[in-house]
Amino acid sequence: MKVSQKVALYASAIVILAFSLYSWIQYSSLKNALFTKTTTSTQESSRALAVQVNNWLNGKLALIDVASQAIDSDFSNQSIQKTFDLPIYKQEFLLMFGGLDAEAVRFSNDPNWNPPGWDARKRPWYPVANAHKRAVFTEPYLSTEGDVLISAVANFYDKGQFKGAFGGDLSLRTVSDAVNTLNFNGTGYAYLVNEAGKIISHPDTDLNGKNITEFIAGNLPQLSTELTRVSLKDGSHATLPLPHYRTYMALNGLLVLSLTKTKCYRMSVSLAGLR
């Protein structure tokens, strides 16, 4: 082969290599840019959902506070029952319940609710209410039907003097349904946990009430707004959980996103028409 031919061949190889390298850099840059755009969009969606959850739950607390204030202004057994029987409380809560500190009297807005031996003072929510000046939430718990329930509780006052405690039961199905609709274009899902890692609402209802450490391998990542790669215990794939946004102050709950990295990249590449 002549020298001139070798030079031309080498030059062609260099051009092809440079073009390939440039194409790869362009591909990688575009892919990463689209992935960043995907995660940004995911953060915006989760932030909006966190606000929605926060508003819904705080609205329930406000209703319980209103009831406490109304009873305080005209305290009597009749006033308590009249407040409980208001249509708004029948609509917004599964059950209103309460009792007085001086005697084992009970109140509810359901005439058929009459559990034997029920005494408000012996219920775990009673000291929770007594320890706070305003309405607070109890820890979420599972009903016998498997629904996630929570109670908003507050105190009975008579002109500022403690007289007892009461609350309203809520189903978190509304919140769960809103959270579970997020699948981020098939790249993952969202769920709710409390600060101890206990799952409040998960698309796989069998996981409700369990701790997220049961299916995340290794140590739990530090809660932050940054994406963190975490492996699942089944070893099937790594996820990018985004534990962020304190969604409801009384519960100290967190909205957690679990995104599959490969699916995020696959969607990004597909959107760019690169495959």
N, C-alpha and C positions, 0 to 999 in steps of 0.2 A: 504494500500500500504506500502510495506516495505521501510525502510529508504534507503537501497541501491538502490531501484527502483526510489525513489524520487530524490536521488542525481544524478542518471543517467539521469532522466528526466530534472532536472534543468540544468545539464551540456549540454544536447542536445539543450535546449532552448537558453542557452547562446551562444553556437556555431552557431546556426541558426541566432540569432540576430546579432552576430558579423559579420557573413558572409553577411547578408543582408545589414548591415551598410557599410561594406567594398564595396559591389557591388554598393550601392547607391553613395558612395563617388567616386568610379571609374567612374560610369556613369556620375555624375555631372562634374567631372574634365574633362573627355573626351568631353562632350557636350560643356563646356565653352571654352576648347581649340580649338575646331572646329569652334565655333562661333567667337572667336578671329581671327582665320585664315581667316574666311569669311570676317570679317570687314577689315582685313589687305589687302586682295585681292581687296576689294571694294575701299579702299583708293588708291591702286596702279592704278586701272583702271581709277578712277576719275582724278588722277594726270596726267596720260598720256593724257586723254581727254582735261584737262585744258591746257596742253602744245600745243596740236593740235589746239585748239580754239585760243590761244594766237598767234601762228604762222600765222594762216590764217588771222586774223584781222590785225596784224602788217604788213603783206605783203601788204594789201590794203593801209594802211597808207603810206608805203614806195613808192608805185606807185604814190600817190598824191603828195608826197614830190618831187619825180623826176620830175613830171610835173611842179610844182612850180619853181624848179631850172632851168629847160629848158627854161621856159618862161622868167624868170628873166635875163637869159644870152642874150636873143634877144627879148626884149619886143616889141610887136606890136599886133594889132588885128589879123593879118594874122598868126602870130606865135602861138597865143592862139588857133585859130581854127585848125591849122595844128597839134598841140599837141593833142587836143581833138579827132581829127579824126584818131589818130594812132590805129591800130588794137588791141593792148593790152588793151586799155581803153574801146573799144567796147566789148571786151571779158570779162573783169573783172568787169565792172560796168553796171548797168541797164541804167544809163544816166549820162553823164557829163554835168555840167551846171555852169554858172558863170556870173558875171557882173562887170562893172567898177565903181569906186567910183565917178568919175567926171561926168559921164553921164549915162543915163538909157539905156545902150546897153547890150544886152544879148548874151551869147554864149551857144551852146550845140552841141552834136555830133549826134543829131537826127533832121533831117530837118522837121519832122512832129510835133516836140514839139514847140508849140507856145501858151502858156496859156495867155489869155487876161489880160492886166494890170500887167504882172509879172515884178517886179523890184527887183533885187538881194538885193539892199540896205534895202529893207523893209521886207526881209525874216528873220525869227528867227535864221537861221544858220549863217547869215552874221556877226553879232557881235561876235559870237562864234569863227569863223575863225579869225576875226580881233584881238581877244584877245590873240592869240597864234602865236608863231613864226613858228611852224611846224604843220603838219596835225594833226587834232583831229577828234574824232567822235561826232556826235550829239547824243541826246538821241534817243533810239529806238522808233519807232512809228508804228502803224498799217495802212496798206494800205486799200483801199476800198474793196479789195478782201480778207482781213484778214491776209495777209502776214506781217511778222515782217520786217520792213525796217530800215535802218540806213544810214546816210550820212557821208562820210569822207570829211572834208572841210579844205581848206588852203587858202593862200593869193596869189594874183598876186603882183609881185614886178618888178620894173624896176631899176636894179642895187641897190637893197636894199630898194628902196622907195616904200611904199605901194600904190598900184594902184587899188585894188579891191579884190574880193574873188570868190572862185569857189569850186566845190565839185563833188563828184560822189556818186550816190545812189547804195546801196547794199541791197540784200535780205539776211536775216539771215537764210534762209531755209537750206543752207548747214550746218551751225552750228547746227540748230535745229534738222536736220535729224541725225547728228552724236550724239548729246546728247540724242535724243529720242530712239536710238538703245540700250542704256544701260538699262537693266532691272535687272542686277545682279542676274541672274538665278532665276528670278521670285520673288525676295525678295523686289523689289522696283523700283524706277525710278530716273532719274536725270532731272533737269531743271535749267534754267538760270534766275537770278534776278539781278537787280542793287542794289547799297548799300542802297537805300531807301526802298527796299523790293518789288519794282515793277517787276512783272514777265515778262521776255523778251521772253522766250520760254518754253512751257510746253507741255507734251504729250496730255493733254486736252486743245486744242486750245482755248476753251471758257474762259480759265483762263488767257490767254495772255493779258497783259496790266493791270491786277488787282494786288492788293497787297497781299502778302502771309499772312498778318494778317487777311484776310477775311476768311481763312479756317483753321487757326491754333488757337486753343483755348488758352486763357491766353496770357501772354506777350511773345513777340518774344524772343527766346533764344539768348544769346550772340554769335556772330559769332566767331567760333574757329575751330580748327581741331579735336576737341573731339566730340565723339558721345553724343548726348543729347536727352533724351526722351521727346517727345512732343505729346500731345493729339490733335486729329483733332476735329473740331467743331461738326462733325456729330456723334461723340462719338463711332464710329465703332471700332476703334483700335488706339493704340498709335504708333507713328512712331519714328524712330531714324534718324533725319535729320543730315546731315553732311555739314554745310555751311562752305566751306573752299576754298582755292586757288583763289587768285585774278587773274582772267584769262586774263583780258585785261586792261592794265593800263589806257587807255584813257576813257574807259567806267566805270571804277570802278565797274566792274561786278563780280558776284560770281557764281560759280558752286555749286548748292545745290543738295544733295542726300536725298531722303526720303526712308527709309528702314522700313519695317514692322518687328518688333521684333519677333513676333511669327513665321513668315515665315523664318526668318534667323535661328532660333533654329530648326525649322522643317527640313530645308535643311541640317543643320549640323548633326542632328540625322540620317537623311536618308543616308547621305554620309558615316556615320560610321557603317551603317547596324544595328542600334540599334532599328529599328522598322520594 
